Amino acid sequence: MSEQDITEVGPGGLASVLVKKGALSSDWLPAFTAVPRDAFVPDRVWPGQASGTRQGECVDRSADPVGWWGKVYSDVPLTTQWDDAAQAGPDKGRSPTSSSSMPKMVLSMLRELRVERGNRVLEIGTGTGWNAALLSHRLGPGNVVTIEVDPAVAEEARRRLAASGLTPVSVVGDGAKGYAEGCPYDRVIATCSIATIPYAWVEQSRSGAVIVAPWGPAYGGQGIARLTVGDDGSAQGPFVMSSAFMRLRGQRERFPPTRTYLGGEEWPARGDRDVSSLSPDDMGDWHHMFTLGVRIPDLFCRVDPGKKGAYRLWLFDMAGSSWATADFEKGRTEYDIVQSGPRRLWNEAEAVMRWWKAQGEPGFERYGLTVTLRQGQQVWLDDPANLVPVRVP
Protein backbone atom coordinates (compact mmCIF):
# COMPACT_ATOMS: atom_id res chain seq x y z
CA MET A 1 0.00 0.00 0.00
CA SER A 2 1.10 3.55 -0.68
CA GLU A 3 1.41 6.14 2.11
CA GLN A 4 -1.86 7.61 0.86
CA ASP A 5 -3.67 4.29 1.07
CA ILE A 6 -2.28 3.22 4.44
CA THR A 7 -3.63 6.23 6.40
CA GLU A 8 -6.37 4.06 7.88
CA VAL A 9 -6.75 0.44 6.87
CA GLY A 10 -10.49 -0.16 6.70
CA PRO A 11 -13.68 1.08 5.03
CA GLY A 12 -13.22 4.63 6.28
CA GLY A 13 -9.66 4.85 5.08
CA LEU A 14 -10.51 3.45 1.65
CA ALA A 15 -13.50 5.81 1.40
CA SER A 16 -11.20 8.78 2.04
CA VAL A 17 -8.79 7.58 -0.65
CA LEU A 18 -11.60 7.12 -3.17
CA VAL A 19 -13.12 10.52 -2.40
CA LYS A 20 -9.71 12.16 -2.96
CA LYS A 21 -9.35 10.31 -6.25
CA GLY A 22 -12.76 11.60 -7.37
CA ALA A 23 -14.22 8.10 -7.69
CA LEU A 24 -16.53 8.03 -4.66
CA SER A 25 -19.23 10.70 -4.95
CA SER A 26 -21.53 11.79 -2.15
CA ASP A 27 -24.55 10.00 -3.64
CA TRP A 28 -22.73 6.64 -3.51
CA LEU A 29 -21.15 7.13 -0.07
CA PRO A 30 -24.13 5.73 1.91
CA ALA A 31 -24.12 2.52 -0.15
CA PHE A 32 -20.33 2.22 0.13
CA THR A 33 -20.56 2.61 3.91
CA ALA A 34 -23.45 0.16 4.29
CA VAL A 35 -21.99 -2.52 2.00
CA PRO A 36 -18.40 -3.21 3.14
CA ARG A 37 -16.08 -4.78 0.58
CA ASP A 38 -14.80 -7.38 3.06
CA ALA A 39 -18.27 -8.98 3.18
CA PHE A 40 -17.86 -9.84 -0.53
CA VAL A 41 -14.25 -11.02 -0.66
CA PRO A 42 -13.35 -14.71 -0.20
CA ASP A 43 -10.68 -15.84 2.24
CA ARG A 44 -8.11 -16.50 -0.50
CA VAL A 45 -7.19 -13.70 -2.93
CA TRP A 46 -4.36 -12.72 -5.28
CA PRO A 47 -3.86 -8.92 -5.18
CA GLY A 48 -3.24 -7.04 -8.38
CA GLN A 49 -1.85 -3.56 -8.90
CA ALA A 50 -3.50 -0.17 -9.22
CA SER A 51 -1.87 0.02 -12.64
CA GLY A 52 -0.81 -2.93 -14.75
CA THR A 53 -1.90 -6.54 -14.88
CA ARG A 54 0.71 -8.21 -12.68
CA GLN A 55 -0.74 -10.55 -10.07
CA GLY A 56 0.67 -10.90 -6.54
CA GLU A 57 0.99 -14.10 -4.54
CA CYS A 58 -1.93 -15.60 -2.65
CA VAL A 59 -3.03 -13.91 0.58
CA ASP A 60 -5.00 -16.32 2.77
CA ARG A 61 -7.17 -14.84 5.49
CA SER A 62 -6.71 -17.80 7.81
CA ALA A 63 -2.92 -17.57 7.64
CA ASP A 64 -2.54 -13.78 7.38
CA PRO A 65 -5.70 -11.97 8.53
CA VAL A 66 -3.92 -8.60 8.83
CA GLY A 67 -2.45 -8.86 5.35
CA TRP A 68 -5.80 -9.97 3.93
CA TRP A 69 -7.63 -7.04 5.56
CA GLY A 70 -5.01 -4.62 4.29
CA LYS A 71 -5.39 -5.84 0.70
CA VAL A 72 -9.19 -5.79 0.87
CA TYR A 73 -9.10 -2.15 1.92
CA SER A 74 -6.46 -1.09 -0.57
CA ASP A 75 -7.47 0.37 -3.91
CA VAL A 76 -6.34 -2.70 -5.87
CA PRO A 77 -8.14 -5.47 -7.78
CA LEU A 78 -8.25 -8.91 -6.14
CA THR A 79 -8.27 -12.05 -8.27
CA THR A 80 -10.60 -14.61 -6.72
CA GLN A 81 -10.52 -17.40 -9.32
CA TRP A 82 -8.05 -18.86 -11.84
CA ASP A 83 -8.74 -20.84 -14.99
CA ASP A 84 -12.51 -21.11 -14.39
CA ALA A 85 -11.72 -22.83 -11.06
CA ALA A 86 -9.54 -25.51 -12.67
CA GLN A 87 -6.72 -24.13 -10.49
CA ALA A 88 -8.13 -24.38 -6.98
CA GLY A 89 -5.02 -24.19 -4.75
CA PRO A 90 -2.99 -21.20 -3.52
CA ASP A 91 -0.78 -21.13 -6.63
CA LYS A 92 -1.53 -18.80 -9.51
CA GLY A 93 -3.01 -20.37 -12.62
CA ARG A 94 -2.64 -19.39 -16.25
CA SER A 95 -5.44 -16.82 -16.46
CA PRO A 96 -7.49 -14.96 -13.82
CA THR A 97 -11.20 -15.60 -14.46
CA SER A 98 -13.02 -13.85 -11.62
CA SER A 99 -12.18 -10.99 -9.31
CA SER A 100 -13.23 -8.22 -6.98
CA SER A 101 -12.51 -5.22 -9.19
CA MET A 102 -10.41 -2.25 -8.17
CA PRO A 103 -12.65 -0.06 -5.95
CA LYS A 104 -11.76 3.11 -7.88
CA MET A 105 -12.97 1.44 -11.09
CA VAL A 106 -16.12 0.05 -9.43
CA LEU A 107 -17.18 3.45 -8.11
CA SER A 108 -16.12 5.33 -11.24
CA MET A 109 -18.28 3.08 -13.41
CA LEU A 110 -21.22 3.40 -11.05
CA ARG A 111 -20.79 7.19 -11.20
CA GLU A 112 -20.88 7.04 -15.01
CA LEU A 113 -24.06 4.93 -14.83
CA ARG A 114 -25.87 7.96 -13.34
CA VAL A 115 -28.64 5.96 -11.75
CA GLU A 116 -31.83 7.65 -10.61
CA ARG A 117 -34.49 6.60 -8.11
CA GLY A 118 -36.74 3.93 -9.65
CA ASN A 119 -34.19 2.84 -12.28
CA ARG A 120 -34.09 -0.84 -13.21
CA VAL A 121 -30.55 -2.10 -13.75
CA LEU A 122 -29.12 -5.12 -15.54
CA GLU A 123 -25.64 -6.13 -14.39
CA ILE A 124 -23.50 -8.45 -16.50
CA GLY A 125 -21.03 -10.40 -14.36
CA THR A 126 -22.02 -10.87 -10.72
CA GLY A 127 -18.54 -11.92 -9.59
CA THR A 128 -18.27 -11.63 -5.81
CA GLY A 129 -21.55 -9.70 -5.66
CA TRP A 130 -20.16 -6.42 -4.29
CA ASN A 131 -21.21 -4.33 -7.30
CA ALA A 132 -24.72 -5.83 -7.24
CA ALA A 133 -24.89 -5.12 -3.51
CA LEU A 134 -23.99 -1.46 -3.98
CA LEU A 135 -26.66 -1.12 -6.68
CA SER A 136 -29.23 -2.98 -4.58
CA HIS A 137 -28.64 -0.75 -1.57
CA ARG A 138 -28.99 2.37 -3.72
CA LEU A 139 -32.00 1.33 -5.82
CA GLY A 140 -33.60 -1.53 -3.91
CA PRO A 141 -32.95 -5.24 -4.65
CA GLY A 142 -36.12 -5.53 -6.74
CA ASN A 143 -34.66 -3.09 -9.27
CA VAL A 144 -31.43 -5.02 -9.87
CA VAL A 145 -30.92 -8.09 -12.08
CA THR A 146 -27.43 -9.61 -12.05
CA ILE A 147 -26.19 -12.36 -14.38
CA GLU A 148 -23.25 -14.71 -13.78
CA VAL A 149 -22.12 -17.47 -16.16
CA ASP A 150 -20.32 -19.54 -13.50
CA PRO A 151 -22.85 -21.40 -11.27
CA ALA A 152 -20.44 -21.75 -8.33
CA VAL A 153 -19.48 -18.06 -8.44
CA ALA A 154 -23.17 -17.10 -8.67
CA GLU A 155 -24.07 -19.29 -5.68
CA GLU A 156 -21.33 -17.83 -3.51
CA ALA A 157 -22.41 -14.30 -4.46
CA ARG A 158 -26.01 -15.13 -3.58
CA ARG A 159 -24.89 -16.36 -0.17
CA ARG A 160 -22.94 -13.18 0.51
CA LEU A 161 -25.76 -10.96 -0.75
CA ALA A 162 -28.32 -12.73 1.43
CA ALA A 163 -26.03 -12.42 4.47
CA SER A 164 -25.99 -8.67 3.83
CA GLY A 165 -29.79 -8.56 3.62
CA LEU A 166 -29.81 -7.89 -0.12
CA THR A 167 -31.52 -10.14 -2.66
CA PRO A 168 -31.37 -8.83 -6.22
CA VAL A 169 -32.63 -11.11 -8.98
CA SER A 170 -29.68 -13.45 -9.52
CA VAL A 171 -29.50 -15.33 -12.82
CA VAL A 172 -27.06 -18.02 -13.96
CA GLY A 173 -26.56 -17.68 -17.68
CA ASP A 174 -24.79 -16.09 -20.62
CA GLY A 175 -24.58 -12.37 -19.99
CA ALA A 176 -24.37 -11.68 -23.73
CA LYS A 177 -28.05 -12.68 -23.99
CA GLY A 178 -29.12 -10.28 -21.27
CA TYR A 179 -32.26 -11.24 -19.35
CA ALA A 180 -35.40 -10.55 -21.37
CA GLU A 181 -37.70 -11.63 -18.54
CA GLY A 182 -36.67 -8.58 -16.53
CA CYS A 183 -36.63 -5.92 -19.24
CA PRO A 184 -36.95 -3.12 -20.13
CA TYR A 185 -33.93 -1.73 -18.28
CA ASP A 186 -32.99 1.86 -17.58
CA ARG A 187 -29.33 1.03 -17.05
CA VAL A 188 -26.97 -1.77 -18.11
CA ILE A 189 -23.52 -2.23 -16.60
CA ALA A 190 -20.93 -4.88 -17.45
CA THR A 191 -18.15 -5.90 -15.06
CA CYS A 192 -16.38 -7.90 -17.77
CA SER A 193 -14.84 -6.64 -20.99
CA ILE A 194 -16.24 -7.23 -24.46
CA ALA A 195 -15.00 -6.93 -28.02
CA THR A 196 -18.55 -6.67 -29.36
CA ILE A 197 -21.50 -5.01 -27.62
CA PRO A 198 -24.26 -7.66 -27.58
CA TYR A 199 -27.27 -6.14 -29.29
CA ALA A 200 -29.50 -7.88 -26.71
CA TRP A 201 -28.38 -5.25 -24.19
CA VAL A 202 -29.62 -2.48 -26.47
CA GLU A 203 -32.79 -4.34 -27.39
CA GLN A 204 -33.72 -4.92 -23.74
CA SER A 205 -33.20 -1.26 -22.78
CA ARG A 206 -35.63 1.63 -22.79
CA SER A 207 -35.07 4.63 -25.02
CA GLY A 208 -32.73 6.93 -23.11
CA ALA A 209 -31.19 4.06 -21.15
CA VAL A 210 -27.47 4.15 -20.35
CA ILE A 211 -25.05 1.27 -21.01
CA VAL A 212 -21.65 1.33 -19.28
CA ALA A 213 -19.25 -1.38 -20.39
CA PRO A 214 -15.50 -2.06 -20.78
CA TRP A 215 -14.81 -2.45 -24.50
CA GLY A 216 -11.57 -3.35 -26.20
CA PRO A 217 -10.14 -4.96 -29.34
CA ALA A 218 -8.08 -8.15 -29.42
CA TYR A 219 -4.74 -6.32 -29.45
CA GLY A 220 -5.53 -4.75 -26.08
CA GLY A 221 -6.19 -1.36 -24.59
CA GLN A 222 -9.70 -1.24 -23.14
CA GLY A 223 -11.91 1.77 -22.58
CA ILE A 224 -15.15 2.25 -20.69
CA ALA A 225 -17.90 3.06 -23.19
CA ARG A 226 -20.87 5.07 -21.96
CA LEU A 227 -23.66 4.61 -24.51
CA THR A 228 -27.14 6.10 -24.61
CA VAL A 229 -29.93 4.11 -26.27
CA GLY A 230 -31.86 6.04 -28.90
CA ASP A 231 -35.44 5.90 -30.12
CA ASP A 232 -34.24 4.18 -33.30
CA GLY A 233 -32.80 1.17 -31.46
CA SER A 234 -29.19 2.35 -31.70
CA ALA A 235 -26.78 3.00 -28.84
CA GLN A 236 -24.08 5.64 -29.05
CA GLY A 237 -21.62 7.46 -26.87
CA PRO A 238 -18.02 8.22 -25.89
CA PHE A 239 -15.30 6.29 -24.13
CA VAL A 240 -14.88 7.93 -20.74
CA MET A 241 -11.79 6.24 -19.23
CA SER A 242 -9.35 3.39 -19.67
CA SER A 243 -9.91 -0.02 -18.08
CA ALA A 244 -8.56 -3.57 -17.74
CA PHE A 245 -11.24 -6.21 -17.22
CA MET A 246 -11.43 -9.94 -17.81
CA ARG A 247 -13.24 -10.91 -21.00
CA LEU A 248 -16.87 -12.03 -21.12
CA ARG A 249 -16.51 -15.80 -21.28
CA GLY A 250 -18.32 -16.17 -24.60
CA GLN A 251 -16.07 -13.55 -26.23
CA ARG A 252 -12.67 -14.77 -25.09
CA GLU A 253 -10.22 -14.76 -27.96
CA ARG A 254 -8.42 -17.99 -28.79
CA PHE A 255 -5.17 -17.05 -30.47
CA PRO A 256 -3.15 -19.52 -32.56
CA PRO A 257 0.09 -20.67 -30.89
CA THR A 258 3.35 -19.17 -32.10
CA ARG A 259 4.45 -22.47 -33.65
CA THR A 260 1.55 -22.19 -36.11
CA TYR A 261 3.30 -19.25 -37.75
CA LEU A 262 6.86 -20.58 -37.81
CA GLY A 263 6.09 -23.83 -39.60
CA GLY A 264 8.26 -25.92 -37.31
CA GLU A 265 11.32 -23.68 -37.75
CA GLU A 266 13.10 -21.57 -35.16
CA TRP A 267 12.93 -17.77 -35.27
CA PRO A 268 13.72 -15.99 -37.59
CA ALA A 269 12.34 -18.80 -39.78
CA ARG A 270 13.43 -17.24 -43.06
CA GLY A 271 11.64 -14.01 -42.23
CA ASP A 272 12.63 -10.74 -43.88
CA ARG A 273 14.90 -8.51 -41.77
CA ASP A 274 14.63 -4.74 -41.50
CA VAL A 275 15.08 -1.89 -39.01
CA SER A 276 12.51 0.60 -37.70
CA SER A 277 12.62 3.83 -35.74
CA LEU A 278 9.23 2.98 -34.18
CA SER A 279 9.94 1.76 -30.66
CA PRO A 280 8.19 -1.45 -29.56
CA ASP A 281 7.53 0.42 -26.29
CA ASP A 282 5.22 2.71 -28.27
CA MET A 283 3.13 -0.35 -29.11
CA GLY A 284 2.48 -1.14 -25.45
CA ASP A 285 0.98 2.13 -24.27
CA TRP A 286 -2.74 1.67 -23.49
CA HIS A 287 -3.87 4.35 -25.95
CA HIS A 288 -1.61 2.99 -28.69
CA MET A 289 -2.83 -0.56 -28.10
CA PHE A 290 -6.43 0.61 -28.31
CA THR A 291 -5.80 2.49 -31.55
CA LEU A 292 -3.88 -0.40 -33.11
CA GLY A 293 -6.60 -2.87 -32.14
CA VAL A 294 -9.39 -0.69 -33.53
CA ARG A 295 -7.59 -0.02 -36.82
CA ILE A 296 -6.35 -3.64 -37.25
CA PRO A 297 -9.01 -5.85 -35.61
CA ASP A 298 -7.28 -9.18 -36.34
CA LEU A 299 -3.96 -8.14 -34.79
CA PHE A 300 -2.66 -9.58 -31.50
CA CYS A 301 0.69 -9.68 -29.75
CA ARG A 302 2.94 -11.62 -27.40
CA VAL A 303 6.09 -10.57 -25.53
CA ASP A 304 9.25 -12.60 -24.87
CA PRO A 305 11.15 -10.93 -22.00
CA GLY A 306 14.92 -10.69 -22.11
CA LYS A 307 17.63 -9.36 -19.80
CA LYS A 308 18.03 -5.81 -18.44
CA GLY A 309 14.67 -4.64 -19.73
CA ALA A 310 15.12 -5.99 -23.25
CA TYR A 311 12.30 -7.94 -24.89
CA ARG A 312 10.95 -9.18 -28.20
CA LEU A 313 7.50 -8.02 -29.29
CA TRP A 314 5.63 -10.42 -31.58
CA LEU A 315 2.75 -9.28 -33.81
CA PHE A 316 0.40 -11.88 -35.33
CA ASP A 317 -2.69 -11.96 -37.49
CA MET A 318 -5.49 -14.25 -36.33
CA ALA A 319 -5.51 -16.12 -39.64
CA GLY A 320 -2.19 -17.70 -38.69
CA SER A 321 -0.48 -16.50 -41.87
CA SER A 322 1.65 -13.48 -40.97
CA TRP A 323 3.91 -12.40 -38.12
CA ALA A 324 6.49 -9.78 -37.22
CA THR A 325 8.96 -9.28 -34.38
CA ALA A 326 10.65 -6.19 -33.01
CA ASP A 327 13.57 -6.36 -30.56
CA PHE A 328 13.62 -3.69 -27.88
CA GLU A 329 16.76 -2.65 -25.98
CA LYS A 330 17.05 0.41 -23.77
CA GLY A 331 18.97 3.29 -25.32
CA ARG A 332 18.44 2.28 -28.92
CA THR A 333 16.77 4.49 -31.53
CA GLU A 334 16.49 1.84 -34.24
CA TYR A 335 15.07 -1.62 -33.68
CA ASP A 336 15.63 -4.91 -35.49
CA ILE A 337 12.50 -6.11 -37.27
CA VAL A 338 11.69 -9.49 -38.82
CA GLN A 339 8.50 -10.03 -40.86
CA SER A 340 7.02 -13.07 -42.56
CA GLY A 341 3.86 -13.96 -44.44
CA PRO A 342 1.67 -12.27 -47.03
CA ARG A 343 1.17 -9.23 -44.79
CA ARG A 344 3.81 -6.84 -43.46
CA LEU A 345 2.37 -6.47 -39.98
CA TRP A 346 5.05 -4.13 -38.68
CA ASN A 347 4.50 -1.84 -41.65
CA GLU A 348 0.77 -1.89 -40.95
CA ALA A 349 1.43 -0.94 -37.33
CA GLU A 350 3.74 1.90 -38.40
CA ALA A 351 1.01 3.25 -40.69
CA VAL A 352 -1.49 3.22 -37.82
CA MET A 353 0.93 5.10 -35.57
CA ARG A 354 1.45 7.72 -38.28
CA TRP A 355 -2.35 8.09 -38.57
CA TRP A 356 -2.63 8.43 -34.78
CA LYS A 357 -0.03 11.22 -34.70
CA ALA A 358 -1.74 12.98 -37.63
CA GLN A 359 -5.00 13.05 -35.63
CA GLY A 360 -3.29 14.84 -32.75
CA GLU A 361 -2.47 11.72 -30.71
CA PRO A 362 -6.01 11.18 -29.40
CA GLY A 363 -6.72 9.63 -26.02
CA PHE A 364 -9.78 7.62 -25.03
CA GLU A 365 -11.89 10.73 -24.48
CA ARG A 366 -11.87 11.50 -28.22
CA TYR A 367 -13.10 8.07 -29.32
CA GLY A 368 -16.69 6.90 -29.30
CA LEU A 369 -18.80 3.89 -30.27
CA THR A 370 -22.07 3.43 -32.16
CA VAL A 371 -24.05 0.17 -32.06
CA THR A 372 -26.91 -0.65 -34.44
CA LEU A 373 -28.75 -3.83 -35.35
CA ARG A 374 -27.84 -3.73 -39.06
CA GLN A 375 -24.35 -2.23 -39.04
CA GLY A 376 -23.07 -3.75 -35.82
CA GLN A 377 -20.60 -1.53 -34.01
CA GLN A 378 -18.41 1.27 -35.34
CA VAL A 379 -15.72 3.28 -33.55
CA TRP A 380 -15.48 6.99 -34.33
CA LEU A 381 -13.17 9.87 -33.53
CA ASP A 382 -14.53 13.18 -32.18
CA ASP A 383 -17.84 12.84 -34.03
CA PRO A 384 -20.09 9.86 -34.87
CA ALA A 385 -19.83 10.78 -38.55
CA ASN A 386 -16.02 10.52 -38.45
CA LEU A 387 -15.58 6.76 -38.47
CA VAL A 388 -12.17 5.32 -37.68
CA PRO A 389 -10.88 3.48 -40.77
CA VAL A 390 -10.60 -0.26 -40.16
CA ARG A 391 -8.59 -2.86 -42.05
CA VAL A 392 -10.98 -5.61 -43.13
CA PRO A 393 -9.35 -9.02 -42.47
PyMOL commands that set and color helices and strands:
alter all, ss='L'
color gray80, all
select helices_A, chain A and resi 11-20+29-34+37-40+65-72+83-85+103-113+130-139+141-143+151-163+175-177+180-182+199-203+249-251+258-262+280-283+286-295+345-358+364-366
alter helices_A, ss='H'
color red, helices_A
select strands_A, chain A and resi 44-47+59-60+78-82+96-100+121-124+144-148+169-172+185-190+205-215+222-229+235-243+272-276+299-305+311-317+323-328+335-340+367-372+376-381
alter strands_A, ss='S'
color yellow, strands_A
deselect
rebuild
show_as cartoon
